[in-house]
Every structure is written in structure tokens, then in C-alpha cells.
């Protein structure tokens, strides 16, 4: 009994501290997602409505294409994406992936590991939802749905 009490006394506060740190990280991730604008593209209707979209719809990806000299890109369903990649892979993607416009890659590159992990944990905490976004289409391929059209770059 003495040993049990001692063991519980040692482990329980550590487990609680880890849980608190995890929750803090999720809460920070939520804050970061709000101030870095991920929802503007990765949440349908968010930018157009001034953010009037319920949190349970956040980051489910969008079928509204972004068309320019790079082809047509579709903001990924991050709610599903984080279920498929590990936290380590998420960091690798943020550091090295050559994502196409208009994904603000410089913003991801500039984030600290702690901030990137917090965002990952927050998105994971929301659970998977929504359909997979349409696949990238190369230049010259006609998009099936609506697009935001970028003009040709200045000469
Ligand atoms: C201006 C629009 C826009 C904003 C804002 C934006 N994204 Fe993206 N994001 C995209 C597009 C478009 C793609 C798809 C790029 C491609 O096909 O290469 C993408 C792709 C990604 C991917 C790659 C996922 C995969 O399927 O490979 C990650 C990760 C990502 N975004 C995270 C974020 C995070 C985190 C934020 C907020 C800090 C954010 N994005 C903000 C448009 C945006």
C-alpha cells in the first residue's frame, strides 16, 4: 500500500502535467490557426463570410480552385491530412515541401517547431471531417469547378 501510494504519488502529477501541456499546445494551435489565416483557404466560405464558419467545419479543404501559371491547386483537407501523417512528417513537410501557390509556404517555413506541433495537435484534436479536396491540375487542363483566376505574371 505504501509502495502503491508512492508510485501513484509520483506518476499521477507527471501524467497530469503532460496532459496539461498537451491541452495548452492544442489551445495554442487554435490561436495560431486563427492568427495565421489557414482558414482563409482551407475552410470553404471562410474568407468570403468574414470567418462566419463553425469551428467543426474548419480546415476541411476546398473545391474552389486557385488557377494561375502553376495550374490549378486546391487547398488540402488538413483534417484528413493530419490523420495520415505523423507529427515528424508534418514538420518535414513544413520545412521542405514545395507546395504550389497560393499556399503561403514562407509562413510555414518561418514557424518554430513548437508552433508547427501546436497547429498539428490542434487540427488532429478536431478529428477527420469533410471530403478529400480535388487533385492538382497542371496548366492547360480545364478545371471542372469554380476557380479564382490569377492573371499571367507581369512581363
Ligand atoms: C492563400 C491560400 C492558403 C492559405 C492562407 C493556406 N494554405 Fe495551405 N494550401 C493551399 C493550397 C492551394 C494548397 C495545395 C498546394 C499544392 O497543391 O501544391 C495547400 C496545401 C497545404 C499543405 C499540404 C498538404 C498536402 O496535402 O500535401 C499543408 C500542410 C498546408 N497547406 C498547411 C497550411 C497551414 C498550416 C496554413 C496556415 C498557416 C495554410 N496552409 C494556409 C492554400 C493555402
Boltz pocket constraint, residues with backbone or C-beta under 6 A from the ligand:
constraints:
  - pocket:
      binder: B
      contacts: [[A, 32], [A, 33], [A, 36], [A, 37], [A, 38], [A, 39], [A, 40], [A, 41], [A, 42], [A, 66], [A, 72], [A, 73], [A, 74], [A, 75], [A, 76], [A, 77], [A, 78], [A, 81], [A, 93], [A, 98], [A, 99], [A, 100], [A, 101], [A, 102], [A, 103], [A, 104], [A, 107], [A, 108], [A, 119], [A, 136]]
      max_distance: 6.0
